[in-house]
Amino acid sequence: MSRLTSLQKWPDAKNDPARSGPGDFPKRVTVELTNNCNLACEMCPRKYMTAKKGYMSFGLYEKIINEITSHKDVALIPFFRGESLLHPQFIDMMALARRKGVRSIQLATNALVLKPETGKALIDLELDFISFSIDTVNADIYARVRLGGDLFQVLKNIEFFCAYKKANGADKPVIQVSTVRTIETAKHINDFVKYWHDKADRIRVYEEHSNNGSFGELNKTDCKDFPKRLPCLKPFTDLVIYWDGRAALCNHDWDRTRNLGDVNKTSIEEIWKSWKYQDIRTAHLENHNDLEDLCKKCDHWKSHYLPERMIGELYAGKSKSL
């Protein structure tokens, strides 16, 4: 079967939220603990973000966690637009989620402030998944790409984390390292994969996006040639909550202007079932002319219909399986 032939087919109905419906609650809830960051990465969409910066209150976070754990099989993604480890109550927040019984906790961090005691706590709490955003193991490139960073310190922090996990015979978290393919990093992707092959469980290569200010827009050629627009599945599976409680659509909704709701004032379930959200889903299913500007310019809906169900590449690390 050719690549484009496979692209024209929707997933099987039982695996297709757009057909089966969104259900009463999202499958994944992204909770932005802060949109502050300690780096200024050249490819990061933050430079186009106009939102006010701040930190989520512990009270609001606890309200969110209590509602998440009142539903089955909901994954918590405790980061967005910033570095979550900067939050002064970060470990307490992760401990609360684990204590309350969140099914899956999936974190990403640049590892710059991943102190040994923080790493130990995350492993002891048995987070399910952690992704370290590094981009390169070349010091010169790192200095140009990840402004404000310290590659030596980052590698030291991650290697301690991996060693502590191994020494304790821990199964969790699954450790991923990631890079974004840019003009700077593209020539060194193979070196990056080789370096981490025997250290991490998996290596992820993401495609650069939003580099022109259109959030979610890709420049990747082989993702452009689709026969027709199909529904993005994220409005049927995901919900994002900014640090101040406002709701957003997905992890490409970096600078929301249209009001979707506020969990300070209502519940996640009420936002999820609201007519505003339903209008967005209907546009994805029936009339693509009615899509929000964010969705019209975003290319990531295509990942649901690619044979690999992802944009970019994923390599097995020391676990030898994905």
C-alpha positions in Angstrom: 0.0 0.0 0.0 1.4 3.4 -0.9 1.8 6.1 1.7 -0.9 8.3 0.3 -3.4 5.4 -0.1 -3.0 4.7 3.6 -3.5 8.4 4.4 -6.9 8.4 3.0 -8.3 6.0 5.5 -9.6 6.8 8.9 -8.6 4.7 11.9 -10.9 1.8 12.8 -14.1 3.1 14.4 -13.2 1.5 17.8 -9.9 3.4 17.8 -11.3 6.7 16.4 -12.6 9.2 19.0 -14.0 11.3 16.2 -16.5 8.5 15.3 -17.1 7.1 18.8 -17.4 10.6 20.4 -15.5 12.5 23.0 -17.1 10.7 26.0 -17.8 12.5 29.3 -14.2 13.5 30.0 -10.9 13.9 28.2 -8.4 11.1 28.0 -5.5 13.4 28.6 -5.5 16.6 30.6 -2.5 18.9 30.2 -1.9 21.0 33.3 0.4 24.0 32.9 2.2 24.4 36.3 3.9 27.5 34.9 4.6 29.2 31.6 7.9 30.6 32.9 11.0 29.0 31.5 14.7 29.1 32.3 15.8 28.8 28.6 15.2 30.7 25.4 15.4 28.0 22.8 15.6 29.3 19.2 12.9 27.0 17.9 10.4 27.3 20.7 7.0 28.9 20.0 7.3 30.9 23.3 8.7 33.8 21.3 5.3 34.3 19.7 3.4 33.9 23.0 1.7 37.1 24.4 0.2 35.5 27.5 0.9 36.8 31.0 3.3 34.6 32.9 2.7 33.0 36.3 2.4 29.9 38.4 -0.6 27.7 39.1 -1.8 27.8 42.7 -1.7 24.6 44.7 -5.5 25.0 45.5 -6.4 25.1 41.8 -4.1 22.2 41.0 -5.7 20.1 43.7 -9.2 20.9 42.4 -8.1 19.7 39.0 -6.5 16.5 40.3 -9.6 15.7 42.4 -11.7 15.9 39.3 -9.3 13.9 37.1 -9.2 11.1 39.6 -13.0 10.9 39.8 -12.8 9.6 36.2 -11.1 6.4 35.0 -8.0 6.1 32.8 -7.2 9.8 32.5 -3.5 10.7 31.9 -2.0 13.8 33.5 0.5 15.9 31.4 1.9 18.3 34.0 3.7 20.7 31.7 3.1 23.2 28.9 4.8 26.3 27.6 7.3 26.4 30.5 9.6 24.5 32.7 7.5 22.7 35.4 10.5 22.1 37.7 10.6 25.8 38.3 7.4 25.6 40.3 8.3 25.9 44.0 5.7 23.2 44.9 6.5 20.9 42.0 7.3 17.7 44.0 4.4 18.2 46.3 2.1 18.5 43.2 3.5 15.2 41.7 3.1 13.5 45.1 -0.5 14.6 45.3 -1.3 13.3 41.8 0.3 9.9 42.7 -1.4 9.7 46.1 -4.8 10.5 44.6 -4.3 7.7 42.1 -3.8 9.4 38.7 -3.5 6.6 36.2 -0.5 8.0 34.2 1.8 11.0 34.8 3.9 12.0 31.8 6.4 14.8 32.2 8.8 16.7 30.0 11.7 18.9 31.2 14.8 20.5 29.9 16.6 18.9 33.0 18.7 22.1 33.7 17.4 22.3 37.3 16.9 18.5 37.8 18.8 18.3 41.1 19.6 14.8 42.5 17.0 15.1 45.2 14.4 16.0 42.6 15.3 13.1 40.4 15.2 10.7 43.3 11.8 11.9 44.3 10.4 11.5 40.8 11.7 7.9 40.5 10.5 7.1 44.0 7.0 8.5 43.1 7.1 6.2 40.0 6.2 8.8 37.4 5.2 6.8 34.3 7.1 8.7 31.7 9.7 11.5 31.5 11.1 13.1 28.4 14.3 15.2 28.5 14.4 17.9 25.9 18.0 18.3 25.0 18.3 18.6 21.2 22.0 17.9 20.9 25.1 16.6 22.6 27.3 19.0 20.7 28.3 21.8 23.1 28.6 24.4 20.4 25.2 23.7 18.9 23.6 23.5 22.4 25.0 26.9 23.2 23.4 28.4 20.1 20.1 26.4 20.2 19.3 26.4 23.9 20.2 29.9 25.1 20.8 30.1 28.8 21.5 26.4 29.2 24.5 24.4 30.3 25.0 21.1 28.4 27.5 19.8 30.9 25.1 20.3 33.8 22.1 18.8 31.9 24.0 15.7 30.9 25.2 15.3 34.5 21.6 15.6 35.8 20.2 13.1 33.3 23.0 10.6 33.8 22.5 10.7 37.6 18.7 10.2 37.0 19.4 7.1 34.8 21.9 5.7 37.3 19.6 6.1 40.3 16.7 4.4 38.4 19.0 1.5 37.5 20.5 1.2 41.0 17.0 1.0 42.5 15.8 -1.6 39.9 12.9 0.8 39.1 10.7 0.1 36.1 9.4 3.6 36.0 9.6 6.1 34.5 10.2 5.3 30.9 13.0 7.6 30.0 13.0 9.5 26.7 15.4 12.0 25.3 14.3 14.3 22.5 15.6 16.6 19.8 13.9 19.0 17.4 15.1 18.8 13.9 16.3 22.2 12.9 18.9 23.6 10.5 21.4 23.5 13.4 20.6 20.0 14.7 19.7 18.1 11.5 23.2 17.0 10.6 23.8 15.6 14.0 20.7 13.5 14.5 22.5 10.2 14.1 25.2 11.3 16.6 22.4 12.2 19.1 20.7 8.8 18.6 24.0 6.9 19.0 24.9 8.8 22.2 21.6 8.0 23.9 21.0 4.5 22.5 22.5 2.7 25.5 21.3 5.2 28.1 17.7 6.1 27.5 14.7 3.8 26.8 13.7 5.8 23.7 14.9 8.6 21.5 12.4 11.0 19.9 13.0 13.3 16.9 10.4 16.0 16.6 9.8 18.2 13.6 10.2 22.0 14.0 6.9 23.8 14.1 5.5 27.3 14.6 8.7 28.9 13.5 6.7 31.5 11.5 4.3 32.4 14.3 1.5 30.0 13.2 1.2 27.6 16.1 1.4 24.0 15.0 2.4 24.7 11.4 5.0 22.4 10.0 7.5 22.8 7.1 7.9 19.1 6.7 7.4 18.4 3.0 6.1 14.8 3.3 3.3 15.9 5.6 1.9 18.4 3.2 0.6 16.2 0.4 -2.7 15.0 1.8 -5.6 14.3 -0.4 -8.1 16.1 1.9 -8.5 17.6 5.3 -9.6 15.1 8.0 -10.7 15.7 11.6 -8.0 16.3 14.2 -8.6 13.9 17.1 -7.3 16.2 19.9 -10.7 18.0 20.4 -12.1 14.5 21.1 -9.3 13.3 23.5 -7.3 16.2 25.0 -7.9 19.3 27.1 -5.3 21.9 28.2 -5.5 24.0 31.3 -3.2 27.1 31.5 -1.6 28.1 34.8 -4.4 30.6 35.5 -7.2 28.1 35.0 -8.3 29.0 31.5 -9.0 26.1 29.2 -7.3 25.5 25.8 -7.7 23.0 23.1 -4.4 21.1 22.8 -0.6 21.3 23.1 -0.5 23.5 20.0 -2.9 26.1 21.6 -0.1 28.4 22.9 -1.9 31.7 22.8 -5.6 31.3 23.2 -7.8 34.3 22.7 -11.3 32.7 22.3 -12.8 31.8 25.7 -13.4 28.0 26.2 -13.9 28.1 30.0 -12.1 28.5 33.3 -11.7 25.7 35.8 -11.7 28.3 38.6 -15.3 28.9 37.8 -16.6 25.5 36.5 -15.5 21.9 36.1 -13.4 20.3 33.5 -16.4 18.1 32.6 -18.6 21.1 32.0 -16.1 22.7 29.7 -15.6 19.4 27.9 -19.3 19.1 27.2 -19.9 22.8 26.5 -21.4 24.0 23.2 -18.1 25.8 22.5 -16.2 22.6 22.5 -18.9 20.8 20.6 -18.9 23.5 17.9 -15.2 23.0 17.5 -15.7 19.2 17.1 -18.5 19.7 14.6 -16.3 21.9 12.5 -13.6 19.2 12.4 -16.2 16.6 11.4 -18.4 18.4 9.1 -17.3 21.9 7.9 -13.6 22.7 7.8 -14.4 26.3 6.8 -15.7 26.9 10.3 -12.4 25.8 12.0 -10.7 28.1 14.3 -7.7 30.0 12.8 -5.4 27.9 15.1 -6.7 24.7 13.6 -6.7 25.9 10.0 -3.0 26.7 10.2 -2.0 23.6 12.3 -0.6 20.5 10.5 -0.5 18.1 13.4 -4.0 16.6 12.7 -2.1 14.7 10.0 -0.3 12.6 12.6 -3.5 10.6 13.3 -3.6 9.4 9.7 0.1 8.7 9.0 1.0 5.0 9.1 3.3 5.7 12.1 0.6 7.8 13.9 3.3 10.4 14.5 5.3 13.2 12.9 9.0 12.8 13.3 10.9 9.6 14.3 11.1 7.4 17.3 14.0 5.1 18.1 14.3 2.3 20.6 17.0 2.8 23.2 18.4 0.4 25.7 15.0 -1.3 26.2 15.2 -2.4 22.5 11.4 -2.0 22.1 8.9 0.8 21.7 
